[in-house]
Amino acid sequence: MSNTKNISNTQRTGILITLLAAAFITAMSTTVTGNMIPNFTKFFGVSSNLAQWLTSGATLISGITIPITAFLIKRIPNKTYFFSSMIAFTIGSLAAFLAPSFPVLLISRLLQAIGCGMLLSFAQIVLLKLYPKEKHGTIMGAYSMASMVSAVVGPTYAGLIMDAFSWKGVFASLFIFGAVIIILGIMFMKNITEKEDAELNVLYIALSSLGFAALLIGIGNISGGLISLKSGGLIIVGILLLCAFSILQLKSEKPMLNLRVFRYPSFRIAVILSLCLYLISMGNSMILPIFTKSMRGFSDTAYGLATLVGSILSVIATLTSGKLYDKVGIKPMFAAGVGLYTAFVVMGLFFSHTTSIIYIAAVFACQTIAMSSLNSPVTTMALSKLDGKDRVDGSAIFNTLRQISSSLASTLSVLIFTLIGSNMTAVHGVYAYYGAVTIAIASMAILYIHSANKTQKNS
C-alpha cells in the first residue's frame, strides 16, 4: 500500500480533483430525473407513480449500498474500488441512454445508484487519510460543496440538457463525465488506505439491506397514512431487522459494520446534529415551494430567482466554513449556525398571505447558509477524531443515517403540513417544528462544548 508521505503535492491535488468530480457527478445523477418524469411517462407510456421510481429507487439502492461499503473498502484496494464504482456508474449511464424500455431504464438507474452509494463514504475516507488533521475542515468543506451543490444543480442541469437534446442527452452527458473521471482516476488514483480483515456475512447483508429498504419505503409511504402495512408496518419491520443487525454486529468479533464507533462522544453528537440539519434542510425544500407557489401564487421563475442568492451564498459558506473550522474551531460555527436557524424559524412563523418574494428569499438564505455553515464542520467533527480503522465504519454509518434522515425530513414536514390543514396555520406549525429541531441543535452544541471542555481539563 502507498504511504501518503510518498505522494507528491501534484498527485495529492489530482486525487482530490478526481474524487470531488466523482462525488459531484454521482450525487447530481440521483436528482436529475426529478423534473424528467413527464418525459418518461410520455416516451414509455408509464404512470407518474411508476416513473417516480427512477428517483426514489435510486435513492433507496444508494442507501442500501452504503452500509456494505464499509466491508468493501476494508477488503478491496482503493484503485480497484474506485474503478469498480465509476465503471458501474458509467455503464449505468450508457445503458440508460440506450434504454429501449422502462424496465431497462430503471435497472440502469439502479446501477448508477450503486456507483454513487459506493463513492460517498469512500471519497470521505480517502481524503481524510490523504490530508493532515489541520486541513480536514477545509477538505470536508470542499467535499460537502461538491456533493450538496450537485444535488441542487441536478434538476436545473437536466432541464437545460433536455431542452437542447431530449432526456437521452442527460444520460449521454453523464456517461461522458463518467468516462472522463475514469481517465482522471487512471492518471492520479493511488492505494491510500490499508487493507483490513473483514468477513462478508450473507445474514448481515440480508438484515441490513432488507431493514433499510423496509424503513425507507415505509417512510416514503407515510403520507398515505401511518397505520397501514405499506407505511407503519414496513417501518416496524425495518426497525426490527435493523435492531437484529445491530445486536449481531455488537456481538461479532469481525462485524460488517462496527457500531462501536458510537463510543466516541464527538461521533454520537455529530450524528444527532447531522440528522437535525437534514430534517430542517430537506423538509424546508418541500414546504417553502408549496408556500411560495401554491399559497402566495408566485411563479416558478420568481421562486427560482428568490432562491438564487441563497444558493450562491450557501456555496460560499460551504467553502469557507471548512477553513474557519480549521482556524477557529467549532464553537463560533455553532453560534453562527444556531443564530441563523433561529432567525429562519422566527421569520417563518411570520409568513402571511401578503409575504413578499424578497422576504421569502431572506428566509431561504438564512436556512441554506446555516446548513452550509454547519454541515462540513459537523462531518469533520464526526470523522476526523476517529481512529483510522474506525473511520471506514463511521463514514458508512454517518452517510447511511443521513440518507434515512433525508427521506424522513420531506415526508415528516409534508405530513405535519397536511395534518394541520394545509393552510397558513399549517405553515406556522411546520416552522414551529423546525424551531423544536433548532433547540435540539443548540442542545447538542452545548453538550459537545461541555464535553470538549471537560476532556481538556482532564488531559
C-alpha positions in Angstrom: 0.0 0.0 0.0 1.2 3.5 -0.7 2.1 5.7 2.1 0.7 9.2 2.0 4.1 10.7 2.8 5.4 9.4 -0.6 2.6 11.1 -2.5 3.6 14.4 -4.2 1.5 17.6 -3.9 0.6 17.2 -7.6 -0.5 13.7 -7.0 -2.5 14.7 -3.9 -4.2 17.5 -5.8 -5.0 15.1 -8.7 -6.7 12.6 -6.3 -8.6 15.5 -4.7 -9.9 16.8 -8.0 -10.8 13.2 -9.2 -12.8 12.4 -6.0 -14.5 15.7 -5.9 -15.5 15.4 -9.5 -16.8 11.9 -8.9 -18.7 13.0 -5.9 -20.2 15.9 -7.8 -21.4 13.9 -10.8 -22.6 10.8 -9.0 -24.6 12.9 -6.4 -26.0 15.0 -9.2 -27.2 11.9 -11.0 -29.5 11.0 -8.2 -31.6 14.1 -8.7 -31.5 14.7 -12.5 -34.7 12.6 -13.1 -36.8 14.7 -10.7 -38.2 17.0 -13.4 -38.0 14.4 -16.2 -41.0 12.4 -15.0 -43.4 13.9 -17.7 -40.9 13.0 -20.4 -40.7 9.4 -19.3 -44.4 8.9 -18.9 -44.9 10.1 -22.5 -42.0 8.3 -24.0 -42.5 4.9 -22.3 -46.3 5.1 -21.7 -46.0 4.5 -17.9 -47.7 6.2 -15.0 -46.1 9.1 -13.0 -46.0 6.9 -9.9 -44.0 4.2 -11.7 -41.7 6.8 -13.3 -41.0 8.3 -9.9 -39.1 5.1 -9.0 -36.3 6.4 -11.3 -35.6 8.8 -8.4 -36.8 7.1 -5.3 -35.5 3.7 -6.4 -32.0 5.2 -7.0 -32.1 6.9 -3.5 -33.2 3.6 -2.0 -30.4 1.5 -3.6 -27.8 4.1 -2.8 -28.9 3.9 0.9 -28.8 0.1 0.9 -25.3 0.1 -0.7 -23.6 2.5 1.8 -23.5 0.1 4.8 -22.0 -2.7 2.7 -19.2 -0.3 1.5 -17.6 -0.5 5.0 -16.7 -4.1 4.3 -15.7 -3.5 0.6 -13.4 -0.5 1.4 -11.6 -2.6 4.0 -11.0 -5.5 1.7 -10.6 -4.0 -1.8 -7.6 -1.8 -2.8 -8.5 1.8 -3.3 -7.8 1.9 -7.0 -9.8 -1.3 -7.7 -12.7 0.0 -5.6 -12.7 3.4 -7.3 -12.7 2.0 -10.8 -15.4 -0.6 -9.8 -17.8 2.2 -8.6 -17.1 4.5 -11.5 -17.5 1.7 -14.1 -20.8 0.8 -12.5 -21.9 4.4 -12.7 -20.7 4.9 -16.3 -22.1 1.7 -17.7 -25.4 2.5 -16.0 -25.4 5.9 -17.7 -24.7 4.4 -21.1 -27.4 1.8 -20.6 -29.9 4.5 -19.6 -29.1 6.4 -22.8 -29.6 3.3 -24.9 -32.6 2.0 -22.9 -35.3 0.7 -25.3 -37.9 0.2 -22.4 -38.8 1.5 -19.0 -37.6 -1.7 -17.1 -34.1 -1.3 -18.8 -34.0 2.4 -17.8 -34.9 1.6 -14.2 -32.2 -1.1 -14.0 -29.7 1.3 -15.5 -30.6 3.9 -12.9 -30.2 1.4 -10.1 -26.7 0.6 -11.4 -25.9 4.3 -11.4 -27.1 4.4 -7.8 -24.8 1.6 -6.7 -21.8 3.5 -8.1 -23.0 6.6 -6.2 -23.5 4.7 -2.9 -20.1 3.2 -3.2 -18.4 6.6 -3.7 -20.0 8.6 -0.9 -18.1 7.1 2.1 -15.0 6.1 0.0 -14.3 9.7 -1.0 -14.5 11.0 2.6 -12.2 8.2 3.9 -9.5 8.6 1.3 -9.5 12.4 1.5 -9.3 12.4 5.3 -6.4 9.9 5.1 -4.7 11.9 2.3 -4.6 15.2 4.2 -3.4 16.1 7.8 -5.9 16.8 10.6 -5.3 20.5 10.5 -6.7 20.6 6.9 -9.7 18.2 7.5 -12.2 21.0 7.8 -11.2 22.6 4.5 -11.2 19.3 2.7 -14.6 18.3 4.1 -15.9 21.7 3.1 -14.8 21.1 -0.5 -16.4 17.6 -0.4 -19.6 19.0 1.1 -19.8 21.7 -1.6 -19.4 19.1 -4.3 -22.0 16.6 -3.0 -24.6 19.2 -1.8 -24.4 21.7 -4.6 -24.6 19.0 -7.2 -27.9 17.7 -5.8 -29.4 21.2 -6.1 -27.9 21.7 -9.6 -29.2 18.3 -10.9 -32.8 19.3 -11.8 -31.7 22.6 -13.4 -28.9 20.9 -15.4 -31.4 18.2 -16.6 -33.8 20.8 -17.7 -31.2 22.7 -19.8 -30.0 19.5 -21.5 -33.5 18.2 -22.2 -34.4 21.5 -23.9 -31.5 21.0 -26.2 -31.1 17.3 -26.7 -34.1 15.5 -25.1 -33.9 13.3 -21.9 -31.4 10.9 -23.6 -28.9 13.8 -23.7 -28.8 13.9 -19.9 -27.6 10.3 -19.6 -25.2 10.7 -22.6 -23.6 13.6 -20.8 -23.4 11.6 -17.5 -21.7 8.8 -19.5 -19.1 11.2 -20.9 -18.4 12.7 -17.4 -18.0 9.2 -16.0 -15.5 8.3 -18.7 -13.5 11.5 -18.1 -13.4 10.8 -14.4 -12.2 7.2 -15.0 -9.4 8.7 -17.1 -8.5 11.0 -14.2 -8.5 8.0 -11.9 -6.0 6.2 -14.2 -3.8 9.2 -14.0 -4.0 10.0 -10.3 -5.6 7.4 -8.1 -3.4 5.5 -5.6 -3.9 3.0 -2.9 -4.1 5.2 0.2 -5.8 3.2 3.0 -4.6 -0.1 4.4 -6.5 -3.4 3.9 -8.1 -4.8 7.0 -9.6 -8.2 8.0 -13.4 -8.3 7.4 -15.8 -11.1 6.8 -18.7 -11.0 4.3 -21.7 -12.5 6.1 -24.8 -13.1 4.0 -27.0 -12.8 7.0 -25.6 -9.4 7.9 -26.1 -8.2 4.3 -29.7 -9.5 4.2 -30.6 -7.9 7.5 -29.1 -4.5 6.7 -30.4 -4.4 3.1 -33.9 -5.6 3.9 -34.0 -3.4 7.1 -33.0 -0.2 5.3 -35.2 -1.0 2.3 -38.3 -1.6 4.5 -37.6 1.5 6.6 -37.0 3.9 3.7 -40.0 2.6 1.7 -42.2 2.8 4.8 -41.1 6.4 5.5 -41.8 7.3 1.9 -45.4 5.9 2.2 -46.2 7.8 5.5 -48.2 10.5 3.6 -50.8 7.8 2.7 -51.4 7.1 6.4 -49.1 5.8 9.2 -51.5 3.0 10.2 -51.1 0.6 7.3 -48.9 -2.3 6.2 -47.1 -0.3 3.5 -46.1 2.5 5.8 -46.2 1.8 9.6 -46.0 -1.9 9.0 -42.8 -1.6 6.9 -41.3 0.9 9.3 -41.8 -1.6 12.2 -40.3 -4.4 10.1 -37.4 -2.2 9.1 -36.6 -1.2 12.7 -36.8 -4.8 13.9 -34.5 -6.1 11.2 -32.0 -3.3 11.9 -32.2 -4.0 15.6 -31.3 -7.6 14.9 -28.5 -6.5 12.6 -27.1 -4.1 15.3 -27.2 -6.8 18.0 -25.3 -9.2 15.8 -22.7 -6.5 14.9 -22.1 -5.7 18.5 -21.6 -9.4 19.4 -19.4 -10.2 16.4 -15.6 -10.2 16.6 -15.4 -9.2 12.9 -18.6 -7.2 12.2 -19.5 -6.0 8.7 -20.2 -2.6 10.2 -18.5 -1.7 13.5 -21.2 0.1 15.6 -18.8 0.5 18.4 -17.8 3.8 16.9 -20.6 5.3 18.8 -18.3 5.1 21.9 -16.8 8.3 20.6 -18.7 11.2 22.1 -17.9 13.6 19.2 -19.3 11.0 16.8 -22.5 10.4 18.7 -23.2 14.2 19.0 -22.3 14.8 15.3 -24.7 12.1 14.1 -27.6 13.7 16.0 -26.6 17.2 14.8 -26.4 16.0 11.2 -29.8 14.3 11.4 -31.3 17.6 12.7 -29.6 19.6 10.0 -31.2 17.4 7.3 -34.6 17.4 9.0 -34.7 21.1 8.5 -33.0 21.5 5.2 -34.7 18.7 3.3 -38.0 19.5 4.9 -37.9 23.2 4.1 -37.1 22.3 0.4 -40.6 20.8 0.3 -42.6 23.3 2.3 -41.1 26.6 1.1 -42.1 26.0 -2.6 -45.6 25.0 -1.5 -46.0 28.2 0.4 -44.4 30.4 -2.3 -46.1 28.9 -5.4 -49.4 27.4 -4.1 -50.3 29.8 -1.3 -48.7 33.1 -2.4 -49.1 32.4 -6.2 -45.6 33.3 -7.3 -44.3 31.7 -10.5 -41.6 29.0 -10.8 -39.3 31.7 -12.2 -39.9 34.0 -9.2 -39.2 31.2 -6.8 -36.0 30.3 -8.7 -34.8 33.8 -8.6 -35.7 34.0 -4.9 -33.5 31.0 -4.1 -30.6 32.0 -6.4 -29.0 34.4 -4.0 -29.3 32.0 -1.1 -27.9 29.2 -3.2 -24.8 31.3 -4.2 -24.2 32.3 -0.6 -24.6 28.7 0.5 -21.8 27.7 -1.9 -19.6 30.4 -0.4 -20.5 29.4 3.1 -19.7 25.8 2.4 -16.3 26.6 1.0 -15.4 29.0 3.8 -16.8 27.0 6.8 -14.2 24.3 6.5 -11.4 26.8 6.6 -13.0 28.6 9.5 -13.3 25.3 11.3 -9.6 24.7 10.9 -8.7 28.1 12.2 -11.3 28.9 15.0 -12.8 25.6 15.8 -16.4 24.5 16.1 -17.7 26.9 18.8 -18.1 30.0 16.7 -19.6 27.9 13.9 -22.2 26.6 16.4 -23.1 30.1 17.5 -23.5 31.4 13.9 -25.4 28.4 12.8 -27.9 28.3 15.7 -28.4 32.1 15.3 -29.2 31.8 11.6 -31.6 28.9 12.2 -33.3 30.9 14.9 -33.8 33.8 12.5 -35.1 31.4 9.9 -37.7 29.9 12.3 -38.9 33.3 13.6 -39.2 34.7 10.1 -41.1 31.6 9.0 -43.6 32.0 11.8 -44.4 35.4 10.4 -45.3 34.2 6.9 -48.7 35.5 5.8 -50.9 35.9 2.7 -49.1 39.2 1.9 -45.5 38.0 2.3 -43.2 39.4 -0.4 -40.9 37.4 -2.5 -37.9 39.3 -1.1 -38.9 38.1 2.4 -39.1 34.6 1.2 -35.7 34.9 -0.4 -34.3 36.1 3.0 -35.9 33.1 4.8 -34.4 30.7 2.3 -30.9 32.3 2.6 -30.9 32.1 6.4 -31.6 28.3 6.2 -29.2 27.4 3.4 -26.3 29.5 4.9 -27.0 27.9 8.4 -26.9 24.5 6.8 -23.8 25.2 4.8 -22.0 26.7 7.8 -22.5 23.6 9.9 -22.7 20.7 7.6 -19.0 20.3 6.7 -17.7 21.1 10.3 -20.2 18.6 11.7 -18.9 16.0 9.2 -15.3 16.8 10.2 -16.3 16.6 13.9 -17.8 13.1 13.3 -15.0 11.5 11.3 -11.7 13.4 11.9 -11.3 12.2 15.5 -12.0 8.5 14.8 -9.1 6.1 14.6 -8.1 5.1 11.1 -9.7 1.7 11.4 -12.9 3.1 12.8 -13.2 5.9 10.2 -14.4 3.5 7.5 -17.3 2.2 9.6 -18.0 5.7 11.0 -18.3 7.2 7.5 -20.7 4.4 6.4 -22.9 4.8 9.4 -22.8 8.6 9.2 -23.9 8.6 5.5 -26.5 5.9 6.0 -28.2 7.8 8.8 -28.1 11.0 6.7 -29.9 9.1 3.9 -32.6 8.0 6.3 -32.9 11.5 7.7 -33.2 13.0 4.2 -36.1 10.5 3.4 -37.8 11.2 6.7 -37.4 15.0 6.5 -39.5 15.8 3.5 -42.2 13.2 4.4 -42.5 14.5 8.0 -42.7 18.1 7.1 -45.4 17.5 4.5 -47.2 15.2 6.9 -47.3 17.9 9.6 -48.5 20.5 7.0 -51.3 18.1 5.8 -52.5 17.1 9.3 -52.8 20.7 10.5 -54.9 21.6 7.4 -52.7 22.7 4.5 -53.3 26.3 5.3 -51.3 29.3 6.8 -51.7 27.8 10.3 -50.2 24.6 8.9 -47.2 26.6 7.6 -46.7 28.1 11.0 -46.9 24.7 12.6 -44.2 23.3 10.4 -41.9 26.2 11.2 -42.7 25.7 14.9 -41.5 22.1 14.4 -38.3 23.5 12.8 -37.9 25.6 16.0 -38.0 22.4 18.1 -35.3 20.9 15.9 -33.3 24.1 16.3 -33.5 23.7 20.1 -32.2 20.2 19.7 -29.3 21.5 17.6 -28.5 24.1 20.2 -28.7 21.5 23.0 -26.3 19.1 21.1 -23.9 22.0 20.5 -23.8 22.9 24.2 -23.3 19.2 25.1 -20.4 19.0 22.8 -18.7 22.1 24.1 -19.2 20.9 27.6 -17.7 17.5 26.8 -14.8 19.1 24.9 -14.0 21.4 27.9 -14.2 18.5 30.3 -11.8 16.5 28.2 -9.3 19.4 28.0 -9.4 19.8 31.8 -8.7 16.1 32.4 -5.9 16.0 29.8 
